[in-house]
Amino acid sequence: MSADALWGLLEQATDPALEDQLWAAMVAAHAPSAQATHHMDQGMRGRMLAGIFDLLLMDDEPRRTLLDFEVPNHRSYGATLEGYRVLFEGLATALAAQDPGNEAGRKALQARCARILEDIEARKP
């Protein structure tokens, strides 16, 4: 995975509606997400999106340490592996739409999301 390609894609994520697009896509693709996220206000959704960007950019060991805490915490709110998959698919779709010609960035993002999902799955959400 090319870190430069991933950065290039993330640098284009400037649409102010990105956050709303992501959460709407997640709920539309995975109905249980509506229940799991009903308590979230815009500030919380923004912090969670920032946390997702942090995960995308973290090295493996710090990311796994963070997930050791976050996955059980999110489980208590009803998060499931399918919900995480839908979230990362929605993120990839929304970011790709920001920079549609950036194939290398899209592939880098997909590779990073796949690695994060493997880490999440290992923690049995």
C-alpha positions in Angstrom: 0.0 0.0 0.0 1.3 3.4 -0.9 1.1 5.9 2.0 1.5 8.7 -0.5 -1.5 7.5 -2.5 -3.6 7.2 0.6 -2.6 10.7 1.8 -3.4 12.0 -1.7 -6.9 10.7 -1.5 -7.4 11.9 2.1 -6.2 15.4 1.1 -9.1 15.6 -1.3 -11.7 14.9 1.4 -12.9 18.5 1.6 -16.6 18.2 0.9 -18.4 19.5 4.0 -21.1 16.9 3.5 -18.7 14.0 3.7 -19.6 13.2 7.3 -23.3 13.2 6.6 -22.8 11.2 3.4 -20.9 8.5 5.3 -23.3 8.1 8.1 -26.3 8.1 5.8 -24.7 5.5 3.5 -23.9 3.3 6.6 -27.5 3.4 7.9 -28.9 2.8 4.4 -26.7 -0.2 3.8 -27.0 -1.7 7.3 -30.3 -1.0 9.1 -29.0 -2.0 12.6 -26.6 0.9 12.3 -29.5 3.3 12.7 -30.2 1.8 16.2 -26.5 1.7 17.1 -26.0 5.3 16.1 -29.2 6.9 17.2 -27.6 8.4 20.3 -24.9 10.2 18.2 -25.1 13.9 17.7 -23.1 15.7 15.0 -20.2 16.4 17.4 -19.9 12.7 18.2 -20.1 11.7 14.6 -17.4 14.2 13.8 -15.1 12.8 16.5 -15.8 9.3 15.3 -14.9 10.2 11.7 -11.7 11.8 13.0 -11.0 8.6 14.9 -11.5 6.6 11.7 -9.0 8.9 9.9 -6.6 8.3 12.7 -7.0 4.5 12.3 -6.2 4.9 8.6 -3.0 6.6 9.3 -1.7 4.7 12.3 1.1 2.2 12.2 0.1 -1.4 12.9 1.0 -1.7 16.6 -0.6 1.5 17.9 -3.7 0.8 15.8 -4.0 -2.7 17.3 -3.6 -1.3 20.8 -6.3 1.2 20.2 -8.6 -1.4 18.7 -8.1 -3.6 21.8 -10.0 -0.8 23.7 -12.4 0.4 21.0 -13.8 -2.8 19.7 -15.2 -4.0 23.1 -16.4 -0.5 23.8 -18.3 -0.3 20.5 -19.6 -3.9 21.1 -21.5 -2.5 24.1 -23.3 -0.2 21.7 -24.2 -3.0 19.3 -21.4 -2.7 16.8 -20.9 -5.8 14.6 -18.4 -6.9 12.1 -20.9 -6.3 9.3 -21.5 -2.8 10.6 -17.7 -2.1 10.5 -17.6 -3.5 7.0 -20.4 -1.2 5.8 -18.8 1.7 7.5 -15.5 1.2 5.7 -17.2 0.5 2.4 -19.2 3.7 2.8 -16.0 5.6 3.6 -14.2 4.2 0.6 -17.1 5.2 -1.7 -17.5 8.7 -0.2 -13.7 9.4 -0.4 -13.4 8.0 -3.9 -16.2 10.4 -5.0 -14.1 13.3 -3.8 -11.3 12.4 -6.2 -12.7 10.0 -8.8 -9.6 9.8 -10.9 -7.3 8.7 -8.1 -7.2 4.9 -8.6 -4.0 4.5 -6.6 -5.5 6.3 -3.7 -8.7 4.2 -3.9 -6.6 1.0 -3.9 -4.5 2.2 -1.0 -7.6 3.0 1.0 -9.2 -0.4 0.2 -6.0 -2.1 1.3 -5.8 -0.2 4.6 -9.5 -0.7 5.3 -9.1 -4.4 4.7 -6.2 -4.5 7.2 -8.2 -2.6 9.8 -11.2 -5.0 9.3 -8.9 -8.0 9.8 -7.7 -6.4 13.1 -11.3 -5.7 14.1 -12.4 -9.3 13.2 -9.6 -10.7 15.4 -11.1 -8.9 18.3 -14.5 -10.5 17.7 -16.9 -7.6 17.6 
